[in-house]
Amino acid sequence: MTESERYELLVLMSIYQIGQVRKSAGLAEAVRRGLKSPLLYAPITPAHFCHSAAYSTFPSRGGREG
């Protein structure tokens, strides 16, 4: 995989992660409003969702090089 392909994959994975965070936040709000049943038996609190991680800058490449 080339450097540009790795970067493109990282961008696409970040976009996917943002979508998953938004989806889970929407589900939590629907549960809070009583529109959906909880998927978990543990109470859902705002601490379960860390939006800042999804919007942070791209992490540096750790681990393998090459």
N, C-alpha and C positions, 0 to 999 in steps of 0.2 A: 504494500500500500504506500503510495507516495505521500509526501508531506502535505500537499494540497488536498488529497483524498482524506487523510486523517483529520485535517482541519474541517473539511466539509462534514464528515461524520460527526465530529464533536458539535458542530453547529446544529445539525439535524437532531442529535440526541438531546441537546439543550432545549430545542423547541419542543420536542416530545415531552421532556420533563416538565416544562412550564404548563403544557396542556394537561398533564396528569395531575399537577398540583391544583390547577383550576377546576378540574373535574372532581377531585376529592373535596375541595372547598365547597363546591356546589352541592355535592351529596350531603356534606355535613350540614349545610344550611337547610336543605330539604328535610333532613332528619330533625333538626332543631324546630322547624315549623310544623312538624308532624305530617309532612307529605309523604315521607318514606319511612320504612322501618329501619332501625339501625342494622348494619351488617355485623357489628361487633357487640359483645355484651358489656364492654367497658365503656364508661361515659366518654363522650367526645368533647374535648375542650379546645380552645384556640391554640393551645400549646402543641397540639398534634400536627399543626400545619405551620411550617416555617417557609413563608413565601420568599424571604430574602435569599435563601439558598438557590432557588430557581432563577433568580434574576441577578445573581452575582456574576462577576467576570469569569471568563473561561479559566478553568484550573490549568496549572502548568502540567506538562506531561511528566508524570512520575513513573518509575519502573523502567521497563525495557526501552531501549533506543533502537531505532533501525528498522 
